[in-house]
Amino acid sequence: MISIVIPTYNSSRFMPDLLDSIFKNKIDDMEVVIVDDLSTDDTVEIAKKYPVSVIEIEKNGGPARARNIGVGKAKGDIIFFLDSDVVVMDGTIKEVEDHFRNNPSTQCVIGICATEPLNKGFVPRYMAMFEYIHLLDTPGNKVSVFAPRCGAIKKELFLNLGGYRETYKGADVEDFELARRICKVENIYLNPKMLVRHQFVNNLEEAVRNYFKRTVMWVHLFLKDKKFDNAGPTSPSNGIAAICSFLSLLALIAAPFVDMAMQLFALLMVIFVISNLKWWNFMRKEADLEFSLKALLLNYVLGVDIIVASLYGTITYYLKPESS
């Protein structure tokens, strides 16, 4: 049986579309477990209109704890995690079932977000396309990330690993931390046929804030494990691009005072563009030249944000190693 586990918190605006999409894709042997993290809106009331199990937590503890509780109540041997702000694309639940049936040794598989997000606007579409292209074409479809917005894992493995770390109270990097533990014992596979549409951040301010927070936490994980990811936004090529963004900005600022600063700026920008060619060409073909040029500028801004956050994360890690 597949148990679909969904943590919710004030998710009423997403619930009808999410649950409609799940039951449109219903398979014979499945259940849906909603774990509500003390919502103050009518999330629970909406969920109870559908044939789902609803668990109401009495104290807010964050999505990591909610998922763990959901797994504890789940009856299935396969746990299919979904976030509350997604819509399941046609055939996805059947694809989860088929993937485990056709690959009996597989313990963990993730899907992918479609290039068209649920919310409109340039920033959400950039985020969706950026994540999409960075998950494709990994050797053997083996990835080092586990995204609970669309990810399935054998219940036995999840429990043996101890589930999510509940010290993460928000939607932080609990998924990256779990992925590191999974990869020590099993492979995580990518199945691009498992598709959801996702609600991404709405604007630049939200993107900068979100990237900063998650980068600080990811740096703490990296400094603890000394391990890069092979896919997704935290892959090494994106790190190189971010470093070039930050250093080129410093070179530009220094140009009026330092000889050769403009030459260094130009060199760094060339490396920045080369590092981003894969996703840039993808966006140029999928959207248009104007969109891809704006995307390059946004990536530059976020690159500076990432390096500032990385420096802050490094300092705080070594100042307070017990909290990492």
N, C-alpha and C positions, 0 to 999 in steps of 0.2 A: 504493500500500500504506500501511496505517496501522501505525506502530510504536508500541506501548504501552511507555513507558519508566518504570520504577519504581525509585527508590532505596530501599534497605533498610538498616536497622541495628537489630539485635536485634528483629526484627519477627515472630518465629515465631508469636506468639499471633494475629497478624492474617492471616498468609499463606493458610491454608486458605480462609477466607471470601472474601478478596479474589480469589484465583485461581479459586475455584469460580464466583464471580460473573462474572469475565471470560470464562471459557470457556462459561458458560451463555449469554452474550451474543455468542459468537464469530461473526465474519463471515468470508467466504471469504478476503479479502485482508488479512491482519493477522499481526503477530508480537508477541511479548511479550519485552521485554528487562529482566531483573532485574539491577540493579547493586548488589552488596552491599558496604557500606562497612566491612568488617572486623568483621562480627558475631561475638559470642562465644557466641551461642546456636545453635539448629539451624535458623535461617532458610534457609540455603543448602540443607541437606538436604531441607527441606520443598519448597522451590522446584523442586528437581531432580526431584521426583515428577511434575511437570507438563511439558507440551511448551513449554518456555520456554528462552531463551538466558540463561545465568547468567554474569555477569562478576564475578569476585572481586577487589576492590581490595586491594593488599598494604599500603597505608598509609591510615589513616582521614583523610578530607579534607573530609567534610561533604556534604550533599545537593546543593549547587550543582555541585561537582566531579563527583559521581556522575551527575547528570543529563547533564552535558556529555559524559562518557565514554559514557553510554548512547546519546546522539544520534550520537556518532562511530561507533558500531558498528551503528546502526540502518540497515535496508535501505529503509525506507519514505520517501516524500516528505512524509508527514504524521506529525508526532510528537504522540502523545497522552500527556501526562504524567498520572500518577496518583501520589498518595502511598500509602505502604504501609498506612496505617491507615484505609482507606476500603473500602466495598463498592459495586460498580457496580450501579446500578438497571437494571431491564429496559429494553432498547431504546437504552441510552445509546451504545454503540459504533456501532450502526447510525446513530444520529442524527449522530454525528461524521462518518461517511462521507457521509451525505446532505447535511449542511450544506455541506461543501466541494464536493460534486458540484453542488448546486443554486445555489451562490453561488461561481462560479469565481474571482471577484476577491478573495474573502475569504482573508486570510493568517493570521488568528488568531481563535480563539473560545474562550470559557470556559463551563463549566457552573456548576452551583450545588449547594450541599449541601442535602439534604432537611431538613425541619424536625424530623425524628426522628433524633437522633444514634445512634451505635452504643452508646455507654455511657449508663447510666441516671443519673438525678439531675436536680435543679433547674438547677444551673449549666450542664451540657452542653446541656440542652434550651434554656435561655435563649440560649446562644452560637449554637446552630444556627438558631433562629428569628430572632435579631438579624441574623446574616449574611444569611439568606435574604431578608428583607424589604428590606434595604438594597441589594441588587443588582437588585431588580425596578424596572420603570417608569422606566429611564433613557431619555432621548430617543433614538429609533432603535436602542435596545438597544446603544448604543455606551458602553463603560465604559473607565475609565483604569487598571484593575487586571488583573493576570494571575495566576490562582491555579493553581499546578501540581498541586494535589490533584485537579483536574479541568479541564485546559486543553489545547487543541490548537493547534499552530502549524506552518506550512510549514517543513520542514527547511531549505530554502534561506534563508529569512528569518532563522531562528534562527542559522545559521552566519554569515551576513553581519553580524549584530549582534554576533557574538563570544560568543554563549551567555551563561550565567550568570557573574556575577563570583565567582570562586572565593575571593576574600578573605573572603567570608561563610562561616564554618566550621560554623555551626549552621543550624537552620530559623529564619532571622531575617527580614530584609526583602529578600532576594535577588529575590523575586518582584515587589515594588514597584519595585525598581531596574530590573529587566528591562522591566517594563511602561512605565516612562518612556522607555526607548529605543525600544520598539516604537511608542509613540504619536507619536514624532517622524516616523515614516515610514509607518505603517499604522494602521488602526482595529482596536481589539479589540472583538469583538462578544460579547454574552451570548446563550446559547441555553438557556433554562430547561428544555428537554427533555433536556439532558445532566445527569443527576442521579447523585449519589453520597450515601451515608450516611457520615458522618465521625466519628471518635473525637475529641471535644473534651476540653479540660481537665476534670478531675474535680471540683474544688472551688474555693472562694473563694481560698484561698492560692495555688493554681496559677494562677488567673486573674489575680490581682494581679501576681504575679511575671512572668507572660508578657506582660501588657499593658505593664508598666513597661519591660521589655527591648526589646520591639518598638517602643514609642513613642519611646524614646531614639534608636533607629536610624532610625525614620521621620522624626523631627525633623531629623536630620543630612541625610537626603535632601531634605527640604523646604527647608532653609536653603541647600542647594546649588542646587536647581532653582527654588525659589520657586513651586511648583506644587501645588495641592490636587488630591485625587482627587474624581471626580464620583459615586462609588458605593462601597459597602462601609462598614465601620466607621470609615474615615478620611475620610468625606465631611464637608463644612463644618457641616452641621446637628448632627452628633455633637460637633464641636469646640465649638460654641456651648453645647451642653448640658453638656459637661465644664467649660467655663469658669464657667458658672453654678453647677455643683456646688462647685467650689473656692471661688469668691468668697462663695457663700452660707454655706459652713462658716466662713470667716473672719468674716463678718458676725455669725454666731451666737456665735462665740467672743468677739467684741468687744462684744456686746450689753450686758453688765453695765457697760461702761465708756464706751460711745459712744452719744450720742443718735441716734436715727433708724436705728440698726443693725438693729433688728427689722423696720422698714419696708423697708429695703434687702434683708434676708433674704427677706421675703415676695415682693418684686418679682422677685428672682432665681429663686425657686422657681417662680413663675408662668411665667417665660421657659423655665426648665428643662423644665417639663411640656409647654408648647407645642412646644418643639423636639423632644420625644420622642413626640408624639401619633401619628405615623404607625405606628411600630413598636408602641407601647403598645396602640393599638386593634386591631392585627393579633393580638397575643398574647392580648388579652382575648377575641377571637372564637375563636381557635384553641384556647386553653386555657381559662382561666376568670379571674374577677376576682381571686381570691386569688393566682394565679400572676402575673398582670400587675402587681399591686401589689408583690409581692416582686421582680419584675423591675425595677420602677422604683427600688426601694431599691438593688439590686445595681448598676444603671446609675449611680446617684449615687456609690456607693463607687468604682466603676471610673473615674468622671469625675474624682474627686479624684486618684486614682492617676495618671491620664493627664496632668493638669496638672503634678503634681509631677515626673513623668518628663519632660515637655516642658521645664520649667525646667532640670532637670538636663542634658537633651540640648542645650539652647541654650548653657549654660555650657561644657559639654565640647567642643562644636563650635568655639566661638570661642577656647577655650584651646588646643585641639589641632586646628586646621583641616586639618592634613595627614592626620589619621586619618579624616576624614569622607568 
